[in-house]
Every structure is written in C-alpha cells, then in structure tokens.
Amino acid sequence: MKRSARLVVLALGAVVVAGLLSPLRERFLGRKRLRFPYLSRPIAAATYDALAAKPGWAKAQVRVGPGVSLNGLLRRPASPSAPWVLFYPGNDESQLDRGQAFLSRLGGERDWGLAVFAYRGYDSSGGRSELASMSDDAYKILVMLCEGEAAVPATRVHVVGFSIGGHMATHAVRGANLAHKPAASLTLLASVNDIVMLQPSPWAKFSLGEDYQTSPLLSDVPAPVLVLQGSADSAFGGPQQGRDIAAALGPRAQYHELPGVDHVPLLADEKALQLVRDFITAH
C-alpha cells in the first residue's frame, strides 16, 4: 500500500475511534450529573381495576400513537364548570397508585376534576419509556383530556408535575402556550431541571443516557407558575434543581422552599398541599 493510502486509512481509523470514544469521554470526563434508571414496570390488570373502582374514580385512556395507549384514572366533578387538575407523576413503579393518592389528598371533597396518566411503559400503559416519545405524549395527554375525557378548555386545567413529571408537565404547558390554548396554571413539585435518565442495563454506567433539561423549555412557559421544593431533597442532593427552575422563570413564578421536607414526602406534606390548593383557587 502506498504511503498516501496508508495515511488516508489511518486518518479514517482515527476518526472512527474518536467517534467511538467521544461518548465515553463525555460520560466520564464531562460535568457530573445525577443519573437515574427508569423504574417503569407493568402492573396487574386487577391492580388497575382496583384503583379505578375507588369511589368517584374511573378508568381513562389516551391513544398517543399507533398501537400505543396510556392508561389513567379520572375523578369527574359534579359541576361542568369545575376546574381540573392534571397530574404528571414522577419516576415511580406505581405511578397511578401514587398519583391517585396525591390527587385525592389535594382535592379532598372539593368539586375538582382530577386526572393522572401513566407514561409509556409504566403501570399498564403501552410502549417503551424514553424521553422523546414521553415528552411528545405530554402535550397530547393535555389535549386529549380537554377534547375527550373531560371536554373542558385548557384554561380550566391546572397542570401539576412531580420530579420527572415536572419536565413532562412543562412540555405540556409549553405546547399549549405555543398552540395559543394556554393552561390555567403550572405547578412544579420537586421538579427535575438537569438530570440523566437511563434504560436499566448491566452497561448503564457506560451510557450517556437521556438528557432531561427543563430550563431551556421555560422561555415558552407563561405565568402563573408555582415552584415547590423541599430543602432536604435526598433524591436530588438538596434543593438546587428547584431553585434553578425558579431562577429561570423569574417573576413568572412563585417559589417556596419547605424546610426539612424530602423528595417523595413533599407529595404528602400538608403545607405543600395547601400552597397548591391556594394557588389553584387563585387562578
């Protein structure tokens, strides 16, 4: 082989090797970020039936793509003019169970519509858990709730997101705003701002994972927004994720940091619940 040909082969080889090594370099030498595996798993049909059989609750379904439907739970209000709360759950093995429990605590005896849907691959929903499809689904859930299950305008739907659900809720509210059909409000509870989600695998530690960054979406999110964060958030190593979201929103957001409250316990904290109730009532 001529020297010039060898140089070309070596150069091409170097490009290929650099391409293969780049993800590893980013993974191990890039900035440090929190990394979490998707906790999606199916639940038994009987479990879903039991949740839907609780007083006032019913099954609901949103078709988000060919052969893919998301299963959820609704509690319909008595008044056709009542507000609705649409909850986007966190990375949870029991999204519908925990979502229903949160909404029941939040709504209590108030005549509010309540809704929660499990993401792709979670609980009894179809599809595979992955950022691109789940973020696309987020706005579809809001639209289909408004046009189908609830038949209400988006201006009567208060969107609430917890943990990775904060990222999904932001996608939903952003989509509604860009479509000139804004939601009534957005509440972010211990929301992710900058993390990595991973598909469970023996090789997960080598994976770049999926990039969850919420701040870049916020320029298209209108007021009013409520950001609640516990100061003792052990999942995120403190309250900085919530603080960064509030800083990016600026005057469009109200920010409350609850002393000593951890990540999941925020969903049952009575002070946090009352702040959300007051915020919804005010808007």
C-alpha positions in Angstrom: 0.0 0.0 0.0 1.3 3.4 -0.9 2.2 5.8 1.9 -0.6 8.2 0.9 -3.2 5.4 1.0 -1.9 4.3 4.4 -2.2 7.8 5.7 -5.8 8.0 4.5 -6.7 4.7 6.2 -5.0 5.8 9.4 -6.9 9.1 9.3 -10.2 7.4 8.8 -9.4 5.0 11.6 -8.6 7.9 13.9 -12.0 9.5 13.1 -13.8 6.3 13.8 -12.0 5.7 17.1 -12.6 9.3 18.1 -16.3 8.9 17.4 -16.4 5.8 19.5 -14.5 7.3 22.4 -16.4 10.6 22.4 -19.5 9.3 24.3 -17.1 7.7 26.9 -15.2 10.9 27.2 -18.4 12.8 27.8 -19.6 10.2 30.2 -16.6 10.1 32.4 -14.8 13.4 31.8 -17.8 15.7 31.3 -19.7 17.6 34.0 -21.1 15.5 36.8 -24.9 15.0 36.6 -27.4 13.0 38.6 -28.3 9.7 36.9 -31.4 7.6 37.5 -32.8 4.4 35.9 -36.3 4.3 34.5 -38.4 2.4 37.1 -41.2 1.5 34.6 -42.8 -1.8 35.1 -46.3 -3.3 34.4 -49.0 -3.7 37.0 -51.6 -6.5 37.1 -54.9 -5.8 35.4 -56.6 -6.5 38.8 -54.5 -3.7 40.4 -55.6 -1.2 37.8 -59.2 -2.3 38.2 -59.0 -1.8 42.0 -57.7 1.7 41.6 -60.4 2.6 39.2 -63.0 1.1 41.5 -62.3 3.6 44.3 -65.3 5.9 45.0 -65.7 8.5 42.3 -62.8 7.2 40.1 -62.9 5.7 36.7 -60.5 4.4 34.0 -59.4 6.6 31.2 -57.3 6.1 28.1 -55.3 8.3 25.8 -54.1 7.0 22.4 -50.8 8.6 21.7 -49.5 6.6 18.7 -50.1 3.6 16.5 -50.9 0.7 18.9 -49.8 2.8 22.0 -52.3 3.9 24.6 -51.7 5.4 28.0 -54.0 4.3 30.8 -55.1 6.6 33.5 -57.6 7.5 36.2 -60.2 10.2 36.4 -62.4 11.7 39.1 -65.0 13.7 37.3 -66.5 16.8 39.1 -70.2 17.3 39.6 -70.2 20.8 38.0 -69.4 21.1 34.3 -67.7 24.4 35.0 -65.4 23.0 37.7 -61.6 23.3 37.4 -59.4 20.2 36.6 -56.1 19.2 38.0 -53.9 17.1 35.6 -51.0 15.4 37.4 -47.8 14.2 35.7 -46.2 11.6 38.0 -42.5 11.0 38.8 -40.3 8.1 38.0 -42.3 5.6 40.1 -43.1 1.9 39.9 -46.7 2.7 40.9 -47.5 6.0 39.0 -51.3 5.5 39.1 -51.4 4.5 42.7 -49.2 7.3 43.9 -50.8 9.8 41.5 -54.3 8.9 42.7 -53.3 9.2 46.3 -51.7 12.6 45.8 -54.7 13.9 43.8 -57.1 12.6 46.5 -55.2 14.4 49.2 -55.0 17.6 47.1 -58.7 17.6 46.0 -60.3 16.2 49.1 -64.0 17.0 49.0 -63.6 19.9 46.6 -65.5 19.6 43.3 -62.4 19.4 41.2 -61.8 17.2 38.2 -58.7 15.0 38.9 -56.7 13.1 36.3 -53.4 11.1 36.1 -52.0 9.0 33.3 -49.1 6.6 33.4 -46.3 7.2 30.9 -45.2 4.8 28.2 -44.0 1.5 29.8 -45.2 2.5 33.3 -48.0 0.7 35.0 -50.5 -0.6 32.4 -49.6 1.8 29.6 -48.2 0.6 26.3 -44.9 1.5 24.6 -41.4 1.9 26.0 -40.2 4.5 28.4 -38.0 7.0 26.6 -37.7 10.8 26.7 -38.5 11.6 23.0 -41.9 9.8 23.0 -42.8 10.6 26.6 -42.2 14.3 26.1 -44.3 14.2 22.9 -47.0 12.4 24.7 -47.2 15.1 27.5 -48.9 17.7 25.4 -51.2 15.0 23.8 -52.4 14.0 27.2 -53.5 17.6 28.0 -55.1 18.0 24.6 -57.0 14.7 24.7 -58.1 15.3 28.3 -59.6 18.7 27.1 -61.1 17.4 23.9 -62.2 13.9 25.0 -62.4 12.6 28.5 -63.2 15.9 30.3 -64.4 18.1 27.4 -63.1 21.3 29.0 -61.0 24.2 27.7 -57.3 24.2 28.7 -57.9 27.4 30.6 -59.7 25.4 33.2 -56.9 22.8 33.6 -54.2 23.2 36.2 -51.2 21.2 35.4 -49.1 19.7 38.2 -45.8 17.8 37.8 -43.6 15.9 40.3 -40.0 15.0 39.8 -39.5 13.9 36.1 -43.2 14.7 35.8 -42.2 18.4 36.2 -40.3 18.0 33.0 -43.3 16.4 31.3 -45.7 19.0 32.7 -43.5 21.8 31.4 -43.6 20.2 27.9 -47.4 20.0 28.1 -47.9 23.7 29.3 -45.3 24.9 26.8 -47.1 23.1 23.9 -50.4 24.5 25.0 -49.0 28.0 25.1 -47.4 27.7 21.6 -50.8 26.5 20.3 -52.4 29.6 21.8 -54.5 27.5 24.2 -52.8 28.1 27.5 -53.4 26.0 30.6 -54.8 27.7 33.7 -51.5 27.2 35.7 -48.4 25.1 36.2 -47.2 23.7 39.5 -43.8 22.0 39.7 -43.2 19.9 42.8 -39.5 18.9 43.3 -39.1 19.0 39.6 -36.0 17.8 37.7 -34.1 20.5 36.0 -30.9 18.9 34.8 -30.5 15.1 35.2 -29.9 11.9 33.1 -32.3 9.0 32.8 -31.1 5.5 31.9 -32.6 2.4 30.5 -31.9 -0.4 33.0 -29.0 -2.5 31.8 -25.7 -4.1 33.0 -24.0 -1.5 30.8 -26.0 1.5 32.1 -22.9 3.1 33.8 -21.3 3.5 30.4 -24.3 5.0 28.8 -24.8 8.7 28.2 -28.5 8.2 28.9 -31.3 10.6 28.1 -30.9 14.3 28.7 -33.6 15.9 30.9 -33.1 19.7 30.9 -36.1 21.7 31.9 -34.7 25.3 31.9 -34.4 25.6 28.1 -38.2 25.0 27.8 -39.2 27.7 30.3 -39.0 30.7 28.0 -42.2 29.5 26.4 -44.0 28.8 29.6 -46.3 31.7 30.7 -47.3 32.7 34.2 -48.7 31.7 36.6 -46.2 29.0 37.8 -45.8 27.7 41.4 -42.4 26.0 42.2 -42.3 24.0 45.4 -39.1 22.4 46.6 -38.1 20.6 49.8 -34.9 21.7 51.4 -34.0 18.1 52.4 -34.4 16.6 48.9 -32.3 13.5 49.2 -33.1 12.3 45.7 -31.5 15.4 44.2 -28.9 16.1 46.9 -30.7 19.3 48.0 -33.0 22.0 46.7 -30.8 23.3 43.8 -32.9 21.9 41.0 -36.0 23.7 42.1 -34.0 26.9 42.8 -32.6 26.9 39.3 -36.1 26.4 37.7 -37.4 29.3 39.8 -34.5 31.5 38.8 -35.1 30.7 35.1 -38.7 31.6 35.4 -38.1 34.9 37.3 -41.2 36.9 38.1 -43.5 34.4 36.3 -43.1 32.0 39.3 -43.8 31.9 43.0 -41.1 29.9 44.8 -41.5 28.2 48.1 -38.8 26.1 49.8 -40.1 23.9 52.6 -37.6 23.3 55.4 -36.7 19.7 56.2 -39.0 18.2 53.5 -37.6 15.3 51.5 -38.4 14.4 47.8 -41.3 12.0 47.9 -42.7 13.2 51.3 -43.4 16.6 49.5 -46.4 14.9 47.9 -48.0 14.4 51.3 -46.8 17.5 53.1 -49.9 19.4 54.3 -48.2 22.8 53.9 -47.2 22.0 50.3 -50.7 20.7 49.6 -52.3 23.9 50.9 -50.0 26.0 48.9 -51.0 24.1 45.7 -54.7 24.4 46.7 -54.5 28.1 47.3 -52.6 28.6 44.0 -55.2 26.7 42.0 -58.0 28.5 43.7 -56.4 31.9 43.0 -56.1 31.2 39.3 
